[in-house]
Amino acid sequence: MEPLCTIPEYRHKGFASAALTEMYWRTKALGATHMTGGLDGFYKKIGYLSTVK
């Protein structure tokens, strides 16, 4: 689902976060145990942890 982008007039409404959450639940149900994404602060802001050292 990369790149995940939101057009400017729809930013800060939770759409990207909702899309990632839905993808998480659907892929988890299929057996996924990890997700990867960009290094941008957005992911950290919505609760994802970085494993990059």
Sequence and secondary structure as in RCSB ss.txt:
>XXXX:A:sequence
MEPLCTIPEYRHKGFASAALTEMYWRTKALGATHMTGGLDGFYKKIGYLSTVK
>XXXX:A:secstr
  S    GGGTTSSHHHHHHHHHHHHHHHTT       SSHHHHHTT      
